[in-house]
Amino acid sequence: MKLQDTHKLMCKAVLLAKSLEGSWSARMKMALNNVYIDHYLSQPMTREIVEKLLLKGMSFRRIKKHYKVGMDEISSLLAK
């Protein structure tokens, strides 16, 4: 990821965090997770992307629905 990409993601996260309520650090953490998930979902499905999405807390079901693949395909991708 380039510096410009990181800057754009942070700008999106700050705007999203401002629209939420509660503690700033909690809002910013939730906003960054959402922005990173959206960024990863815009890329083609690879093993690294699926692992990053799972680390960010995204479920297998949501990954399956977004990429329109079955659980076997995701499992076989992670097993390699």
C-alpha positions as YAML, in Angstrom:
chain: A
units: angstrom
residues:
- id: 1
  name: MET
  ca: [0.00, 0.00, 0.00]
- id: 2
  name: LYS
  ca: [1.35, 3.40, -0.95]
- id: 3
  name: LEU
  ca: [1.43, 6.47, 1.27]
- id: 4
  name: GLN
  ca: [-1.36, 8.11, -0.76]
- id: 5
  name: ASP
  ca: [-3.57, 5.03, -0.30]
- id: 6
  name: THR
  ca: [-2.99, 5.11, 3.45]
- id: 7
  name: HIS
  ca: [-3.82, 8.82, 3.54]
- id: 8
  name: LYS
  ca: [-7.10, 8.25, 1.67]
- id: 9
  name: LEU
  ca: [-8.06, 5.39, 3.99]
- id: 10
  name: MET
  ca: [-7.34, 7.50, 7.07]
- id: 11
  name: CYS
  ca: [-9.44, 10.38, 5.70]
- id: 12
  name: LYS
  ca: [-12.36, 8.01, 5.14]
- id: 13
  name: ALA
  ca: [-11.93, 6.54, 8.62]
- id: 14
  name: VAL
  ca: [-11.88, 9.96, 10.31]
- id: 15
  name: LEU
  ca: [-15.06, 11.01, 8.49]
- id: 16
  name: LEU
  ca: [-16.76, 7.78, 9.52]
- id: 17
  name: ALA
  ca: [-15.53, 8.08, 13.12]
- id: 18
  name: LYS
  ca: [-16.92, 11.62, 13.38]
- id: 19
  name: SER
  ca: [-20.38, 10.35, 12.49]
- id: 20
  name: LEU
  ca: [-20.35, 7.75, 15.29]
- id: 21
  name: GLU
  ca: [-20.98, 8.32, 19.00]
- id: 22
  name: GLY
  ca: [-18.89, 7.42, 22.03]
- id: 23
  name: SER
  ca: [-15.20, 7.39, 22.87]
- id: 24
  name: TRP
  ca: [-12.96, 8.71, 20.10]
- id: 25
  name: SER
  ca: [-10.50, 5.83, 20.29]
- id: 26
  name: ALA
  ca: [-13.30, 3.25, 20.07]
- id: 27
  name: ARG
  ca: [-14.95, 5.09, 17.18]
- id: 28
  name: MET
  ca: [-11.66, 5.37, 15.32]
- id: 29
  name: LYS
  ca: [-10.86, 1.68, 15.81]
- id: 30
  name: MET
  ca: [-14.27, 0.64, 14.45]
- id: 31
  name: ALA
  ca: [-13.98, 3.06, 11.54]
- id: 32
  name: LEU
  ca: [-10.48, 1.85, 10.61]
- id: 33
  name: ASN
  ca: [-11.64, -1.77, 10.67]
- id: 34
  name: ASN
  ca: [-14.56, -0.94, 8.37]
- id: 35
  name: VAL
  ca: [-12.37, 1.01, 5.95]
- id: 36
  name: TYR
  ca: [-9.71, -1.71, 5.83]
- id: 37
  name: ILE
  ca: [-12.35, -4.39, 5.23]
- id: 38
  name: ASP
  ca: [-13.82, -2.36, 2.36]
- id: 39
  name: HIS
  ca: [-10.34, -1.92, 0.91]
- id: 40
  name: TYR
  ca: [-9.56, -5.64, 1.08]
- id: 41
  name: LEU
  ca: [-12.95, -6.56, -0.42]
- id: 42
  name: SER
  ca: [-12.21, -4.40, -3.45]
- id: 43
  name: GLN
  ca: [-9.25, -6.65, -4.30]
- id: 44
  name: PRO
  ca: [-9.42, -10.09, -5.93]
- id: 45
  name: MET
  ca: [-9.64, -13.09, -3.61]
- id: 46
  name: THR
  ca: [-6.26, -14.52, -2.66]
- id: 47
  name: ARG
  ca: [-5.03, -16.41, 0.36]
- id: 48
  name: GLU
  ca: [-3.43, -13.28, 1.85]
- id: 49
  name: ILE
  ca: [-6.58, -11.19, 1.41]
- id: 50
  name: VAL
  ca: [-8.80, -13.86, 3.02]
- id: 51
  name: GLU
  ca: [-6.38, -14.16, 5.96]
- id: 52
  name: LYS
  ca: [-6.34, -10.37, 6.44]
- id: 53
  name: LEU
  ca: [-10.14, -10.24, 6.34]
- id: 54
  name: LEU
  ca: [-10.39, -13.01, 8.93]
- id: 55
  name: LEU
  ca: [-7.89, -11.19, 11.17]
- id: 56
  name: LYS
  ca: [-10.03, -8.05, 10.93]
- id: 57
  name: GLY
  ca: [-13.01, -10.04, 12.25]
- id: 58
  name: MET
  ca: [-14.91, -10.73, 9.05]
- id: 59
  name: SER
  ca: [-16.86, -13.98, 8.96]
- id: 60
  name: PHE
  ca: [-16.46, -16.82, 6.47]
- id: 61
  name: ARG
  ca: [-20.11, -16.35, 5.55]
- id: 62
  name: ARG
  ca: [-19.65, -12.70, 4.57]
- id: 63
  name: ILE
  ca: [-16.51, -13.53, 2.56]
- id: 64
  name: LYS
  ca: [-18.42, -16.33, 0.85]
- id: 65
  name: LYS
  ca: [-21.32, -14.02, -0.05]
- id: 66
  name: HIS
  ca: [-19.12, -11.18, -1.26]
- id: 67
  name: TYR
  ca: [-16.94, -13.29, -3.56]
- id: 68
  name: LYS
  ca: [-19.84, -15.64, -4.49]
- id: 69
  name: VAL
  ca: [-17.84, -18.80, -3.76]
- id: 70
  name: GLY
  ca: [-18.43, -21.88, -1.64]
- id: 71
  name: MET
  ca: [-16.89, -22.79, 1.68]
- id: 72
  name: ASP
  ca: [-14.82, -25.54, 0.02]
- id: 73
  name: GLU
  ca: [-13.10, -22.99, -2.21]
- id: 74
  name: ILE
  ca: [-12.21, -20.76, 0.74]
- id: 75
  name: SER
  ca: [-11.05, -23.75, 2.80]
- id: 76
  name: SER
  ca: [-8.91, -25.11, -0.04]
- id: 77
  name: LEU
  ca: [-7.41, -21.66, -0.57]
- id: 78
  name: LEU
  ca: [-6.43, -21.45, 3.10]
- id: 79
  name: ALA
  ca: [-5.13, -25.03, 3.21]
- id: 80
  name: LYS
  ca: [-2.44, -24.40, 0.60]
...
